């Protein structure tokens, strides 16, 4: 028997004040503007302060914040963070309503919203606007993510920013989230919109014109905001380079970033096919796998399967190692080893034994250990990081990758709902690699194998950006230098144009680079006549790019803060109206300043949590009234949950230990394995593709044995009998495996393409005879019709 409860209430049986979230998304080509409205209502008989901690995309530029109370709208200003906090406290002390929005100092994708001194029965509507770039996915879709899930962030002991602060975050089972979401999107592009997909149910796509370049889409009614909302937008001919020039703000000083025109270049390099078909036969491949408790179940199983595919696809002649981490870290070899049959088998044996049993998420120490290892001559280091991204020290981790960016490339994979976009994107951006997100029913393997193909592509070097502008116009680069260029991936470049030209209205930019000894370039002409009615979207994204670069520089390796750099960040943040780690949005309603009657209650509004739902399905007979109306019991059920909501009396000047509410944290001593062991499913039979792949040798060949026969669905006798007499057994076995892959698994080609290329290379090296006869006999045996050319022979 379960005891139910209507809505979420506090430990004092009072309702949580956030009622609904409304989101309007406008996508123009590959840039999104997001307007979120949060509706609060104080149903209590005392004045209320509500604190809501929530995630945003890590690269979002928050550019507007306002509150409407009754008929009064108060628009927030950006101010230095400490000044904003003091103004907020002063306003509450004198009975004024105040609203404070600030970014976490540990992670740029977590924000805290404080709604202060709502009188009894009063409603408040808060409007938040941000702009963000949309990332290109492996299948050329543009990905927009509206994060709902803020998972508990593991905060390593003794790390920067781990000091306590005066508000804890409460997270709850997703089914108990007490507020609803309405979501609508409008998409427009110079190119037709071919489709829009989502992990959440959508109403049908509505086109607004006959060219199908404008469309709207909505979430189906009744969506509970209990999981991330992911939207994938597909355009026809998506890989066209473009340049958007945006006019400066008339009220801003000419010569300043907001006063001048700003250009956003979107570049898609196309590499020659001859270069793309070759893969490197060298490199040091280091795989870093998260084995913290939150990776349990399907996640760790998928990670093991993915490592199998990766290890089978590595080229002979490279080096590799596998690290795994939780509260501590392990490595398979003391240092990276030469890739051969012996080391591959040893690694696979240890991968099979890996479980999510290493506690918390301390990613910093294994990274430091990897970077301390000396580089291997002529073997460029490629680092692959797999994590569900629940760390509290995001900025420290990204800074470490940046400091070592000259010696390696970093490819990152965010696994599951709530993976920190700031961490995953930051690792790849600073490490010159590529980021991938695996959510919902996504298969990890194709995305990881795409990144391995990127890692095996020849590195692009000598990247340069050259501007050709009319006299009187000068250019200032706002983006960091392009660190990595990959086939089919977009590079964005922001620049500021100062001055005007009387004669010419067009400019030109040339991006040149060298690839495997082949010089190449992309040239783009653009109009210097700025786009009208642009809403300063490009300026704000450019300001965000500059702010992020400056923030990385402000904290020096010794931990000292650079005061001059901090002032630059604050000045640009205030000038552009874009949030930063050193500023906050503050809005004060000065029209109401009655003295507060009675104590000011503080309510922490919960964020949904997607973890370990089975822990909450506890029979009432076990004396744990988890779902009862007394929610004071909630914190005791799961170590991942924050404390119950507390009360706080408003004093003249409240002390803020850290100001920003602490991220939900997992205890460093946490051990959830015992809880999970009873509900871990039995191992299902292995997928036939993985069964076949697991039999491939490091050289690329297969052996003719009973295991291969079983993987092909045949007996040993059936497999051996049709073999042409003079053909070697391993040649016949390898041709059969290739026919099976091409005949039955073309839908998963991305996953096995590299290991099949390795098999073909091995066959060519054998100078095998009677290949045509082998392919014909193999087709007859397996019931396929695969052409010799299709296999690559």
C-alpha positions in Angstrom: 0.0 0.0 0.0 1.3 3.5 -0.9 0.3 6.7 0.9 -0.3 9.4 -1.6 0.1 13.2 -1.3 -1.5 16.0 -3.3 1.1 18.3 -4.6 4.4 19.1 -2.9 4.3 20.8 0.4 6.9 21.9 2.9 7.7 20.4 6.2 5.2 22.8 7.7 2.5 21.5 5.3 2.6 24.7 3.3 2.5 24.8 -0.6 5.6 25.6 -2.7 5.0 28.9 -4.5 6.2 28.3 -8.1 3.1 27.4 -10.1 4.0 27.3 -13.8 6.8 27.8 -16.3 6.1 29.2 -19.8 8.8 29.0 -22.5 8.8 30.7 -25.9 11.7 29.8 -28.2 12.6 31.6 -31.4 15.2 30.0 -33.6 16.7 32.0 -36.4 18.9 29.7 -38.4 21.4 28.4 -35.8 20.8 30.9 -33.0 18.0 30.6 -30.4 16.3 33.3 -28.3 14.5 31.9 -25.2 12.0 33.7 -23.1 11.0 32.0 -19.9 8.2 33.2 -17.7 8.0 31.8 -14.1 4.7 32.4 -12.3 4.7 32.5 -8.4 1.9 32.8 -5.9 2.2 33.2 -2.2 -0.7 31.2 -0.7 0.6 31.7 2.9 -0.4 34.2 5.5 3.1 35.6 5.9 5.5 37.4 3.6 7.6 35.0 1.6 11.0 34.7 0.1 11.3 31.9 -2.5 14.7 30.6 -3.8 14.7 28.6 -7.0 18.0 27.0 -8.4 17.8 25.9 -12.0 20.0 24.9 -14.9 20.4 26.8 -18.2 22.6 25.9 -21.2 26.2 26.5 -20.2 26.9 28.9 -23.1 23.7 30.9 -22.8 23.9 34.7 -22.6 21.2 35.8 -20.1 20.3 39.3 -21.4 16.9 40.3 -19.8 15.3 39.8 -16.4 12.1 41.5 -15.2 9.3 41.0 -12.7 5.7 41.9 -12.8 3.8 42.3 -9.5 0.2 43.2 -9.9 0.2 45.9 -12.5 3.8 47.0 -11.9 6.8 45.8 -14.1 10.3 46.1 -12.7 13.1 45.6 -15.2 16.4 44.4 -13.6 19.8 46.0 -14.1 23.1 44.2 -14.2 25.4 45.1 -11.3 28.6 43.8 -9.7 27.5 40.7 -7.7 28.3 41.8 -4.1 26.6 45.3 -4.8 23.5 43.5 -6.2 23.3 41.1 -3.1 23.6 44.1 -0.7 20.9 46.0 -2.6 18.6 42.9 -2.5 19.1 42.5 1.3 18.5 46.2 1.9 15.3 46.1 -0.1 14.0 43.1 1.9 14.9 44.7 5.2 13.0 47.9 4.3 9.9 46.0 3.1 10.4 46.3 -0.6 10.0 43.5 -3.1 13.2 42.5 -4.7 14.4 39.9 -7.3 18.0 38.7 -7.6 19.3 36.4 -10.4 22.9 35.2 -10.2 25.2 32.6 -11.8 26.9 29.9 -9.8 30.6 30.6 -9.2 31.4 26.9 -9.7 29.4 26.1 -12.9 28.1 28.6 -15.5 25.1 26.4 -16.3 23.5 26.8 -12.8 21.5 30.0 -11.8 19.8 31.0 -8.6 16.7 33.2 -8.5 15.6 34.8 -5.3 12.1 36.2 -5.2 11.9 38.4 -2.1 9.1 39.6 0.2 6.0 38.5 -1.7 3.1 39.6 0.5 0.4 37.1 1.5 -1.9 36.3 -1.5 0.3 38.2 -4.0 1.4 36.8 -7.4 4.6 37.6 -9.2 5.5 36.8 -12.8 9.2 36.7 -13.7 10.5 37.0 -17.2 13.9 35.7 -18.1 15.5 36.0 -21.6 18.7 34.4 -23.0 20.3 33.7 -26.3 22.4 30.7 -27.2 24.1 29.0 -30.2 22.7 25.7 -31.3 25.2 22.8 -31.6 25.3 20.7 -34.7 24.7 17.0 -34.1 26.2 14.0 -35.9 23.2 13.7 -38.2 23.3 17.5 -39.1 20.4 18.4 -36.8 20.7 21.5 -34.6 20.2 20.7 -30.9 18.3 22.9 -28.5 18.1 21.7 -24.9 15.8 23.2 -22.2 17.3 21.8 -19.0 14.8 20.8 -16.4 16.9 18.4 -14.4 19.6 19.7 -12.0 21.2 16.6 -10.7 23.1 16.6 -7.4 26.5 18.0 -8.1 29.4 16.1 -6.5 31.7 18.7 -4.8 35.2 17.3 -4.1 36.4 18.0 -0.6 38.8 21.0 -0.4 38.1 22.2 -4.0 37.6 25.8 -4.9 34.1 26.9 -4.0 33.2 24.0 -1.7 32.6 26.3 1.3 29.1 26.2 2.6 26.5 28.8 1.8 23.2 29.7 3.5 20.7 28.0 1.2 20.6 24.3 0.3 18.9 23.1 -2.9 16.0 20.7 -2.5 15.6 18.1 -5.3 12.6 15.8 -5.5 11.5 12.7 -7.5 10.4 13.9 -10.9 6.8 12.7 -10.4 6.3 15.2 -7.6 7.4 18.3 -9.4 4.7 20.8 -8.5 4.8 23.1 -11.5 3.9 22.7 -15.1 5.6 23.7 -18.4 4.1 25.2 -21.6 6.6 25.4 -24.5 6.3 26.7 -28.0 8.9 27.3 -30.7 9.1 29.4 -33.9 11.8 28.4 -36.4 12.9 30.5 -39.3 15.9 30.1 -41.7 16.9 31.1 -45.2 16.7 27.4 -46.0 13.6 25.2 -45.7 12.9 23.5 -42.4 12.7 19.8 -43.2 11.6 18.5 -39.7 11.6 19.1 -36.0 12.0 16.1 -33.5 11.9 15.9 -29.8 12.3 13.4 -27.0 9.0 14.8 -25.6 5.6 14.5 -27.3 5.0 17.4 -29.9 2.0 18.7 -31.7 2.4 18.5 -35.5 4.8 21.0 -37.1 2.9 23.9 -38.6 4.5 25.7 -41.7 3.8 29.4 -41.9 4.7 29.9 -45.6 4.8 27.9 -48.8 8.7 27.9 -49.0 8.6 26.1 -45.6 11.3 28.4 -44.3 9.2 29.3 -41.2 7.4 26.9 -38.9 6.0 26.6 -35.4 5.8 23.7 -33.0 4.5 23.2 -29.5 4.9 20.6 -26.7 1.8 18.4 -26.4 -0.5 19.5 -23.6 0.0 18.2 -20.1 3.8 18.0 -20.1 5.2 17.9 -16.6 8.5 19.7 -16.5 10.2 16.6 -15.0 12.8 16.0 -17.7 15.0 18.0 -20.1 13.2 19.1 -23.2 15.3 18.4 -26.3 14.5 19.7 -29.7 16.3 18.7 -32.9 15.9 21.0 -35.9 16.8 19.9 -39.4 17.2 22.3 -42.4 17.7 21.4 -46.0 21.3 22.2 -47.2 22.4 23.0 -43.7 26.1 23.2 -44.4 26.2 26.6 -46.1 28.6 29.1 -44.7 27.0 32.4 -43.7 27.8 35.9 -42.2 25.3 38.0 -40.3 26.3 41.7 -39.6 24.3 43.4 -36.9 24.1 47.1 -36.3 25.3 48.5 -33.0 23.1 50.0 -30.3 22.3 53.7 -31.1 22.5 54.6 -27.4 26.0 53.0 -26.9 29.4 54.7 -27.5 30.8 54.2 -31.0 34.0 52.2 -30.7 32.5 50.0 -27.9 31.4 46.4 -28.5 27.7 47.4 -28.2 28.1 50.6 -30.2 29.8 49.1 -33.2 28.6 46.6 -35.8 29.3 42.9 -35.0 29.6 40.0 -37.4 28.9 36.4 -36.7 30.6 34.0 -39.3 29.3 30.4 -39.5 31.8 28.2 -41.4 31.5 24.7 -42.6 34.7 23.3 -44.1 34.4 20.5 -46.6 37.5 18.3 -46.7 38.6 16.4 -49.9 37.3 12.8 -50.1 40.9 11.5 -50.5 41.8 12.9 -47.1 38.6 11.8 -45.4 39.0 8.1 -46.5 42.4 7.9 -44.9 42.6 7.3 -41.1 45.6 7.8 -38.9 47.6 4.7 -37.8 49.2 6.5 -34.8 48.1 8.3 -31.7 47.8 7.8 -28.0 44.1 7.1 -27.1 43.2 7.7 -23.4 39.7 6.8 -22.3 38.4 8.3 -19.1 35.2 6.6 -17.8 32.9 7.9 -15.0 32.2 5.0 -12.6 30.4 7.0 -9.9 27.2 5.7 -8.4 25.0 7.8 -10.7 26.3 5.8 -13.7 24.7 2.6 -12.6 22.4 0.4 -14.7 22.1 1.0 -18.4 24.6 3.8 -18.4 27.6 1.7 -17.3 26.5 -1.2 -19.5 26.3 1.1 -22.6 29.7 2.5 -21.6 31.2 -1.0 -21.5 29.7 -1.9 -24.9 31.1 1.4 -26.3 34.6 0.7 -25.0 34.4 -2.7 -26.7 33.7 -1.0 -30.1 36.4 1.6 -29.5 39.1 -0.9 -28.6 38.2 -3.0 -31.7 38.4 0.0 -33.9 41.8 1.4 -32.9 44.5 1.2 -35.5 47.5 -1.1 -35.1 50.5 1.1 -34.3 48.8 3.3 -31.8 49.0 3.4 -27.9 46.1 3.4 -25.5 45.1 3.3 -21.8 41.7 3.3 -19.9 41.2 5.3 -16.7 38.0 5.1 -14.6 37.1 7.4 -11.7 34.7 8.0 -8.9 35.8 9.2 -5.4 39.2 7.7 -6.5 40.5 6.6 -9.8 42.0 3.5 -11.5 43.9 2.8 -14.7 44.3 -0.5 -16.6 48.0 0.1 -17.4 50.6 2.2 -15.4 51.3 4.0 -18.7 49.8 3.9 -22.2 50.7 0.6 -23.9 51.3 -0.4 -27.5 48.0 -1.6 -29.1 48.2 -5.3 -29.9 46.2 -8.5 -29.4 47.6 -9.1 -25.9 47.0 -5.6 -24.5 43.6 -5.4 -26.2 42.5 -8.7 -24.6 43.8 -7.6 -21.2 42.0 -4.3 -21.4 38.7 -5.9 -22.6 38.8 -8.4 -19.7 39.0 -5.5 -17.2 36.3 -3.5 -19.0 33.9 -6.4 -18.6 34.3 -6.2 -14.8 33.7 -2.5 -14.6 30.7 -1.4 -12.5 29.4 2.0 -11.2 30.9 1.4 -7.8 33.5 4.1 -7.2 31.4 6.5 -5.2 31.4 10.3 -6.1 32.6 12.2 -9.1 36.2 13.4 -8.7 37.3 14.0 -12.3 40.1 16.5 -11.5 42.6 14.1 -10.0 42.6 11.5 -12.9 42.9 14.4 -15.4 46.0 15.7 -13.5 47.5 12.2 -13.5 46.9 11.8 -17.3 48.5 15.2 -18.0 51.5 14.4 -15.9 52.3 11.4 -18.2 55.0 12.2 -20.7 53.9 12.5 -24.4 54.9 9.7 -26.7 56.9 11.0 -29.7 54.8 11.0 -33.0 51.7 9.7 -31.1 49.4 12.7 -30.6 47.3 12.3 -27.4 43.5 12.0 -27.8 41.5 12.0 -24.6 37.9 10.7 -24.5 35.9 11.6 -21.4 32.6 9.8 -20.5 30.6 11.3 -17.6 27.0 12.1 -16.5 28.5 15.5 -15.7 27.5 15.9 -12.1 30.4 17.9 -10.7 30.5 21.1 -8.6 34.0 22.3 -9.7 33.2 22.6 -13.4 35.4 25.7 -13.9 38.5 24.2 -12.2 38.2 21.1 -14.5 37.8 23.2 -17.7 40.7 25.4 -16.7 43.0 22.4 -16.3 42.0 21.1 -19.8 42.7 24.6 -21.2 46.2 24.7 -19.6 47.0 21.4 -21.3 45.3 22.1 -24.6 48.6 22.3 -26.6 49.5 18.7 -25.8 46.2 16.9 -26.6 42.7 16.9 -28.0 39.7 16.2 -25.7 36.5 14.6 -26.9 33.6 14.7 -24.3 30.4 12.7 -23.9 27.5 13.8 -21.6 25.4 10.8 -20.6 21.8 11.1 -19.4 19.4 13.8 -18.3 21.0 16.6 -16.4 24.6 16.2 -17.7 26.2 19.6 -17.3 26.4 21.3 -20.7 29.0 23.7 -19.3 31.3 20.8 -18.4 30.8 18.7 -21.6 31.0 21.6 -24.0 33.8 23.3 -22.0 36.0 20.2 -22.1 35.7 19.9 -25.9 36.0 23.6 -26.6 39.1 24.1 -24.5 40.6 20.8 -25.5 40.1 21.4 -29.3 37.8 18.3 -29.6 34.1 17.7 -30.1 31.2 17.3 -27.6 28.4 14.8 -27.8 25.3 14.3 -25.6 23.5 11.0 -25.1 20.0 11.4 -23.7 16.8 9.4 -23.5 16.8 6.4 -25.9 19.9 7.6 -27.8 22.5 5.0 -28.5 25.9 6.0 -27.2 27.9 3.9 -29.8 27.2 5.9 -33.1 28.0 9.2 -31.4 31.2 7.9 -29.8 32.4 6.3 -33.1 31.8 9.6 -34.9 34.2 11.3 -32.5 36.7 8.5 -32.9 36.5 9.1 -36.7 37.2 12.8 -35.9 40.2 11.8 -33.8 41.6 9.6 -36.5 41.2 12.3 -39.2 44.4 14.3 -39.9 44.7 17.3 -37.7 43.9 20.7 -39.2 46.9 23.0 -38.6 47.9 26.6 -39.4 44.3 28.0 -39.2 44.1 31.7 -40.1 41.3 34.2 -40.5 42.0 37.1 -42.8 39.6 40.0 -43.3 39.4 42.2 -46.4 37.5 45.4 -45.6 37.1 48.8 -47.3 39.3 51.6 -46.1 37.9 53.4 -43.0 36.7 50.1 -41.4 38.8 48.2 -39.0 38.2 44.8 -37.4 38.7 43.4 -33.9 38.5 39.6 -33.4 36.2 38.7 -30.4 36.4 34.9 -30.6 39.5 32.9 -29.4 41.5 31.5 -32.3 39.9 28.4 -33.9 41.5 25.4 -32.2 39.9 22.6 -34.1 38.3 22.1 -37.5 36.4 18.9 -38.2 34.6 17.7 -41.4 31.0 18.7 -41.3 31.3 20.7 -38.1 30.5 24.4 -37.8 33.0 27.0 -36.5 31.6 30.3 -35.3 33.7 33.4 -35.4 32.6 36.8 -33.9 34.3 40.1 -34.8 33.7 43.8 -34.2 33.7 46.4 -37.1 34.8 49.9 -36.1 34.4 52.9 -38.5 32.5 53.4 -41.7 33.3 53.4 -45.4 31.8 55.9 -47.9 32.7 53.8 -51.0 32.1 50.1 -50.4 29.3 48.2 -48.8 30.9 44.7 -48.9 33.6 42.8 -47.0 35.3 39.5 -47.4 36.8 36.9 -45.0 39.1 34.0 -45.9 39.6 31.1 -43.5 42.8 29.2 -44.5 44.1 25.9 -43.1 46.4 23.0 -43.9 45.1 19.4 -43.8 47.5 16.5 -44.3 49.8 18.7 -46.3 47.0 20.1 -48.5 46.4 23.8 -48.1 42.7 24.7 -48.2 40.6 27.7 -47.7 37.0 28.9 -47.4 36.0 32.4 -48.6 32.9 34.3 -47.8 31.6 37.7 -49.0 29.1 39.6 -46.8 27.3 42.9 -46.8 28.4 45.6 -44.4 24.8 46.9 -44.4 23.7 45.6 -41.0 20.6 43.5 -40.5 17.7 45.5 -39.1 15.4 44.7 -36.2 17.9 42.2 -34.9 17.3 42.6 -31.2 21.1 42.6 -30.6 21.2 38.8 -30.5 24.6 38.7 -32.2 26.1 41.4 -30.0 25.0 39.5 -26.9 26.5 36.2 -28.1 29.7 38.0 -29.0 29.7 39.7 -25.5 29.2 36.3 -23.9 32.1 34.9 -25.9 34.4 37.7 -24.7 33.1 37.4 -21.1 33.8 33.7 -21.0 37.3 34.1 -22.3 38.1 36.9 -19.8 36.6 34.8 -16.9 39.0 31.9 -17.8 42.0 34.4 -17.6 40.9 36.1 -14.4 41.7 33.0 -12.2 45.4 32.4 -12.4 46.9 29.0 -11.8 47.8 30.0 -8.2 44.2 30.8 -7.5 44.8 34.5 -7.2 42.1 36.7 -8.8 43.2 39.3 -11.3 41.5 42.5 -10.3 42.0 44.3 -13.6 40.5 41.3 -15.5 37.5 41.1 -13.1 36.8 44.8 -13.8 36.9 44.2 -17.5 34.3 41.4 -17.1 32.1 43.5 -14.9 32.3 46.6 -17.2 31.4 44.5 -20.3 28.7 42.6 -18.5 27.0 45.9 -17.3 27.5 47.5 -20.8 26.0 44.6 -22.7 23.4 43.5 -20.2 24.7 39.9 -20.3 25.3 37.9 -17.1 28.7 36.8 -15.8 30.1 35.1 -12.8 31.0 38.5 -11.3 27.7 40.2 -11.8 24.0 39.6 -11.0 20.6 41.0 -12.2 18.9 43.0 -9.5 15.3 44.4 -9.6 13.7 46.3 -6.7 10.1 47.4 -6.6 10.5 50.8 -4.9 6.8 51.7 -5.0 6.0 49.4 -2.1 8.0 49.9 1.1 5.7 48.9 4.0 7.4 47.4 7.0 7.2 43.6 7.0 4.6 42.2 9.3 5.8 39.0 10.9 8.8 36.8 10.0 9.9 36.4 6.4 9.7 32.7 5.4 12.3 31.3 3.1 11.1 28.5 0.7 13.6 26.5 -1.4 11.8 25.4 -4.6 12.7 21.9 -5.6 14.3 20.9 -9.0 13.4 17.6 -10.5 15.8 14.7 -10.0 15.8 11.7 -12.3 17.9 9.3 -10.2 17.2 6.1 -8.4 13.4 6.3 -8.6 13.0 2.8 -7.2 14.4 3.9 -3.9 11.2 5.9 -3.4 8.8 3.0 -4.1 8.9 1.9 -0.5 6.1 -0.2 1.0 4.3 1.5 3.8 4.9 -1.6 5.9 8.6 -0.7 6.0 7.8 2.2 8.4 9.1 4.8 5.9 6.1 7.0 5.1 7.9 8.4 2.1 4.9 9.6 0.2 3.0 10.9 3.2 2.0 14.5 3.7 4.7 15.1 6.2 7.5 15.8 3.8 9.9 16.3 6.7 10.7 12.6 6.1 11.9 13.2 2.5 15.5 14.1 3.1 16.2 10.9 5.0 15.3 8.7 2.1 18.0 9.5 -0.3 21.5 10.8 0.2 21.1 12.7 -3.1 18.4 14.9 -1.8 18.7 18.3 -0.1 17.2 19.1 3.3 13.6 20.0 4.0 12.6 23.6 3.5 13.6 25.8 6.3 12.4 29.2 7.7 14.4 32.3 8.0 13.6 35.6 9.8 14.6 38.7 7.8 17.1 40.8 9.6 18.4 44.2 8.7 21.5 42.7 7.0 21.5 39.0 6.6 25.0 37.4 6.4 25.7 35.5 3.1 28.4 32.9 3.5 28.6 32.5 -0.2 25.5 34.3 -1.5 24.7 31.7 -4.2 22.8 28.7 -3.0 24.9 25.7 -2.8 24.6 23.2 -5.7 22.8 20.0 -4.6 25.7 17.8 -3.5 26.5 14.1 -3.1 28.4 13.2 0.0 32.0 12.1 -0.7 31.3 9.1 1.5 28.2 8.1 -0.3 27.9 4.4 -1.2 24.7 3.5 -3.0 25.7 0.0 -4.3 23.9 -1.9 -1.5 20.7 0.0 -2.4 21.1 -0.8 -6.1 22.3 -4.4 -5.9 18.8 -5.8 -5.2 17.2 -4.0 -8.2 20.1 -4.5 -10.7 18.6 -6.4 -13.7 20.1 -9.7 -14.8 22.4 -9.4 -17.8 20.5 -9.8 -21.0 22.0 -11.9 -23.8 24.6 -10.0 -25.8 23.5 -8.1 -28.9 24.5 -10.1 -32.0 26.5 -7.2 -33.4 28.6 -6.9 -30.2 28.9 -10.7 -30.1 30.5 -10.7 -33.6 32.7 -7.6 -32.8 34.0 -9.1 -29.6 35.6 -11.9 -31.7 37.6 -9.6 -34.0 41.4 -9.7 -33.4 43.4 -6.5 -32.9 44.9 -7.0 -36.4 41.4 -6.7 -37.9 40.8 -10.4 -38.8 38.4 -13.1 -37.4 39.3 -16.7 -36.8 37.2 -19.6 -38.1 35.9 -21.2 -34.9 32.7 -22.3 -33.2 32.3 -18.8 -31.6 32.2 -17.2 -35.0 29.8 -19.8 -36.3 27.4 -19.1 -33.4 27.6 -15.4 -33.9 26.6 -15.9 -37.6 23.7 -18.2 -36.5 25.3 -21.3 -38.0 27.0 -24.5 -36.9 30.8 -25.0 -37.3 30.2 -27.5 -40.1 27.9 -25.2 -42.0 30.5 -22.4 -41.9 33.5 -24.5 -42.8 32.0 -26.6 -45.7 31.6 -23.9 -48.4 35.1 -22.5 -47.9 37.1 -22.6 -51.2 39.9 -25.2 -50.6 42.9 -23.0 -51.2 41.6 -20.1 -49.1 43.1 -19.6 -45.6 40.6 -20.1 -42.7 41.1 -16.6 -41.2 40.6 -14.9 -44.7 37.3 -16.9 -45.1 36.2 -16.0 -41.6 36.9 -12.3 -42.1 35.0 -12.2 -45.4 32.0 -13.9 -43.8 32.1 -11.4 -40.9 32.1 -8.4 -43.4 29.3 -9.9 -45.5 27.2 -10.4 -42.3 27.8 -6.7 -41.2 26.9 -5.4 -44.6 24.0 -7.8 -45.1 22.3 -7.5 -41.7 23.6 -4.4 -39.8 23.7 -1.5 -42.3 21.4 0.5 -39.9 24.4 0.5 -37.4 27.1 1.1 -40.0 28.5 4.1 -38.0 29.3 1.7 -35.2 31.3 -0.9 -37.1 32.6 1.1 -40.1 36.1 1.7 -38.6 36.6 -1.9 -37.5 35.4 -3.1 -41.0 38.0 -0.8 -42.6 40.6 -2.4 -40.5 39.4 -5.9 -41.6 39.6 -4.8 -45.3 43.1 -3.4 -44.8 44.1 -6.8 -43.2 42.6 -8.7 -46.1 44.5 -6.6 -48.7 47.8 -7.2 -46.8 47.2 -11.0 -47.1 47.0 -10.6 -50.9 44.2 -13.1 -50.7 43.1 -15.0 -53.8 39.6 -16.1 -54.9 38.0 -13.2 -53.1 35.1 -13.1 -55.7 34.4 -16.8 -55.1 34.5 -16.3 -51.3 32.0 -13.4 -51.5 29.6 -15.5 -53.6 29.9 -18.5 -51.3 29.5 -16.3 -48.3 26.4 -14.7 -49.7 24.9 -18.1 -50.4 25.7 -19.4 -46.9 24.3 -16.3 -45.1 21.4 -15.6 -47.4 22.7 -12.2 -48.4 23.3 -10.3 -51.6 26.3 -8.2 -50.8 28.5 -6.9 -53.6 32.3 -7.3 -53.4 32.7 -3.5 -54.1 30.3 -2.6 -51.3 32.4 -4.5 -48.8 35.5 -2.6 -49.9 37.2 -5.5 -51.7 
